Amino acid sequence: MGRIERRFAALKAAGRTGLVPFVTAGDPSPDHVVPLMHALVAAGADVIELGVPFSDPMADGPVIQRASERAIAQGVSLTNVLAWVAAFRETDAETPVVLMGYLNPIEMHGYAEFAEEAVESGVDGVLLVDCPLEESHVLAPLREAGLDQILLASPTTDEVRLGRLCEAASGFLYYVSFAGITGAAQLSTTDIAGRVAGIRSRSKAPVAVGFGVRDAASARAIGEFADAVIIGSALVQCLEGATSADDVAGRAKGFLAPIRAALDAR
């Protein structure tokens, strides 16, 4: 049983909803990535979703696009991201880490090489937005190395394909709450509660809901029917412009702690 599976099993046993914050690796500063990761855990993160900066993101809205641009301008690469995960693992052996990004950096790095280095660094899973299940044979070296391939489902996913996603799900299944880009709309939980309930009844893995979760109220609403809540753009926006490790950690804790409290108060 890997770290992601263990964490969700512990959450289920405790009757708690998971909290999965997303941050862009290297933003606001490459010097503060590891302290930021630890701050997220201290504020109640159950899984960390670490974004690999990419120049041409197709799913990310303006906030995360700008964060990627800032990180790339500071020279952040996939190699840096793996090194930061390894540094995080020096003092945290339990919190699962998922790399979220796009296929190109991994293809350029080499699938087998990336898989070996990611496992050695302590990465637990990958979520590659532009690599659908139907084309994921290229990721076989990652799965063979023990990395979970986090798959995406959305309101426009048809039932046949949804069944395949539920059967192949590993780690957790990421349900995109609306058809659009990150941070682009307000949630209507009544529109997705039934859909998520149906997916949970079929999926081999827990179901986490993201896109559009912005604060404690929206997180708590999603937590009523999801195994975990993913929050990204609002957190990335909160961190923008932070100038020191203490500032980064303080902003992260200040943002995330009320969300953790709201989920636990359900």
C-alpha positions in Angstrom: 0.0 0.0 0.0 1.5 3.3 -1.1 1.3 6.7 0.7 -1.7 7.9 -1.2 -3.7 4.8 -0.5 -2.6 4.7 3.2 -3.6 8.4 3.6 -7.1 7.9 2.1 -7.6 4.7 4.2 -6.8 6.7 7.3 -9.1 9.5 6.4 -12.0 7.1 5.7 -11.4 5.3 9.1 -11.5 8.7 10.8 -14.5 9.9 8.9 -12.6 12.9 7.6 -12.5 14.6 4.2 -9.1 15.0 2.6 -7.6 18.4 1.8 -5.3 18.6 -1.2 -3.7 22.0 -1.8 -2.1 22.8 -5.2 0.9 25.1 -5.5 3.2 25.8 -8.4 6.7 24.6 -7.7 9.1 27.5 -7.7 6.5 30.2 -7.2 6.7 32.7 -5.6 10.4 31.7 -5.1 12.5 28.6 -5.8 14.1 29.1 -2.4 10.8 28.7 -0.5 9.3 25.5 -2.1 10.2 23.1 0.7 9.2 25.4 3.6 6.0 26.0 1.8 5.3 22.2 1.5 5.9 21.8 5.2 3.7 24.8 6.0 0.8 23.2 4.0 1.2 20.0 6.0 1.2 22.0 9.3 -2.0 23.7 8.2 -3.8 20.4 7.5 -2.9 19.2 4.0 -3.4 15.5 3.5 -1.9 15.3 0.0 0.2 18.0 -1.7 -0.3 18.6 -5.4 2.9 20.2 -6.7 2.5 21.8 -10.1 5.4 21.4 -12.6 5.7 24.7 -14.4 4.9 24.5 -18.1 4.9 27.2 -20.8 1.7 26.1 -22.6 -0.9 24.8 -20.0 -4.2 23.9 -21.5 -6.2 23.5 -18.3 -4.9 26.2 -16.1 -6.5 29.6 -15.8 -4.7 33.0 -15.6 -3.6 32.7 -11.9 -1.7 29.4 -12.3 -0.5 30.4 -15.8 1.2 33.5 -14.3 2.7 31.4 -11.5 4.2 29.0 -14.1 5.6 31.9 -16.1 7.2 33.3 -12.9 8.7 30.0 -12.0 10.0 29.4 -15.5 11.5 32.9 -15.6 13.5 31.9 -12.5 14.8 28.8 -14.2 12.6 26.1 -12.6 12.8 22.7 -14.3 11.5 19.2 -13.7 14.9 18.3 -12.2 14.4 21.1 -9.6 11.0 19.9 -8.7 12.3 16.3 -8.0 15.1 17.7 -5.9 12.6 19.7 -3.8 10.5 16.6 -3.2 13.6 14.8 -2.1 14.4 17.6 0.3 10.9 17.5 1.7 11.2 13.8 2.3 14.2 14.3 4.6 11.8 15.3 7.3 8.4 14.1 6.1 8.1 10.5 5.0 4.3 10.2 5.1 2.6 13.1 3.3 1.8 12.0 -0.3 3.1 14.2 -3.1 1.5 14.3 -6.5 3.1 16.1 -9.4 0.6 17.8 -11.6 1.5 19.0 -15.1 1.8 18.2 -18.7 3.4 15.4 -20.8 6.1 17.4 -22.6 8.6 17.8 -19.7 8.4 14.1 -18.8 8.8 13.1 -22.4 11.8 15.3 -22.8 13.3 13.9 -19.5 12.6 10.3 -20.6 9.8 8.2 -19.2 12.0 5.5 -17.6 14.5 8.0 -16.3 11.7 10.2 -14.8 10.0 7.2 -13.2 13.2 6.1 -11.5 14.1 9.6 -10.3 10.6 10.4 -9.2 10.3 7.3 -7.0 13.8 7.9 -5.6 12.8 11.5 -4.7 9.6 10.4 -3.0 6.9 11.3 -5.5 3.8 9.2 -5.1 1.7 10.0 -8.2 1.4 12.0 -11.4 -1.5 13.9 -12.9 -0.8 14.7 -16.5 -3.6 16.8 -17.9 -2.8 16.2 -21.6 -2.4 12.5 -21.4 -5.8 10.8 -21.4 -6.4 7.2 -20.5 -6.6 6.2 -24.1 -3.0 7.3 -24.8 -1.5 6.5 -21.4 0.4 3.5 -22.7 3.4 5.9 -22.8 3.2 6.1 -19.0 3.7 2.4 -18.5 7.2 2.9 -17.0 5.7 5.3 -14.4 3.1 2.8 -13.3 5.6 -0.1 -13.3 7.8 2.0 -11.0 4.9 2.3 -8.6 3.7 5.8 -9.3 -0.1 6.3 -9.2 -1.5 7.8 -12.4 -4.2 10.2 -11.3 -7.0 10.3 -13.9 -9.4 13.1 -14.6 -13.2 12.9 -15.1 -15.5 15.9 -15.8 -19.2 16.7 -16.3 -18.8 16.0 -20.0 -17.3 12.5 -19.6 -19.7 10.0 -21.1 -20.8 6.9 -19.1 -18.8 4.4 -21.1 -15.5 6.3 -20.7 -16.4 7.1 -17.1 -16.6 3.4 -16.4 -13.1 2.9 -17.9 -11.7 5.7 -15.7 -13.3 4.3 -12.6 -11.8 0.9 -13.3 -8.4 2.3 -14.0 -8.3 4.8 -11.2 -5.2 4.7 -9.0 -4.4 6.9 -6.0 -7.5 9.0 -6.5 -9.8 10.0 -9.3 -9.8 13.8 -9.9 -13.3 15.1 -10.7 -13.2 18.4 -12.5 -16.3 20.2 -11.1 -17.1 22.2 -14.3 -16.1 22.3 -17.9 -13.5 25.1 -18.0 -10.1 26.2 -16.7 -8.9 26.4 -13.2 -10.3 29.2 -11.1 -12.7 30.3 -13.8 -16.2 29.9 -12.2 -18.2 29.7 -9.1 -19.2 26.2 -7.9 -22.8 25.0 -8.0 -22.6 22.0 -5.7 -26.2 20.9 -6.4 -25.1 20.3 -10.0 -22.3 18.0 -9.1 -23.3 16.2 -5.9 -25.3 13.5 -7.6 -22.6 13.0 -10.3 -19.8 12.6 -7.7 -22.0 10.1 -5.7 -22.4 8.0 -8.8 -18.7 8.1 -9.5 -17.8 7.1 -6.0 -20.1 4.1 -6.2 -18.2 2.9 -9.2 -14.6 4.0 -8.7 -11.9 1.7 -7.4 -10.2 4.8 -5.9 -11.4 7.7 -3.8 -12.8 10.7 -5.6 -11.4 14.2 -5.1 -13.1 17.3 -6.5 -11.3 20.4 -7.7 -11.6 23.5 -10.0 -13.6 26.4 -8.5 -13.0 25.6 -4.8 -12.0 29.0 -3.3 -12.6 29.2 0.4 -13.8 27.4 3.5 -17.5 27.6 2.6 -17.0 26.1 -0.9 -14.6 23.4 0.5 -17.1 22.4 3.2 -19.9 22.2 0.6 -17.8 19.9 -1.6 -16.7 17.9 1.5 -20.3 16.8 2.1 -20.0 14.4 -0.8 -16.4 14.0 -1.9 -13.5 12.0 -0.4 -11.2 15.0 -0.8 -11.3 18.7 -1.8 -8.6 20.1 -4.1 -7.9 23.9 -3.9 -5.4 25.6 -6.2 -5.9 29.0 -7.8 -7.1 30.8 -4.7 -4.1 29.5 -2.8 -1.6 30.3 -5.6 -3.1 33.9 -5.7 -2.7 34.2 -2.0 1.0 33.3 -2.2 1.7 35.7 -5.1 4.2 38.3 -4.1 5.4 36.7 -0.9 9.0 37.8 -0.2 10.4 35.4 2.4 10.1 31.9 3.7 8.2 33.2 6.8 5.9 35.2 4.6 5.2 32.2 2.3 4.6 29.9 5.3 2.4 32.5 7.1 0.2 33.1 4.0 -0.1 29.3 3.4 -1.1 28.6 6.9 -3.5 31.5 7.1 -5.2 30.5 4.0 -5.4 26.7 4.5 -6.1 26.4 8.3 -9.7 27.8 8.1 -10.5 25.4 5.2 -9.2 22.5 7.3 -11.3 23.6 10.2 -14.4 23.9 8.0 -13.9 20.4 6.7 -13.4 19.0 10.2 -16.5 20.7 11.5 -18.8 18.8 9.1 
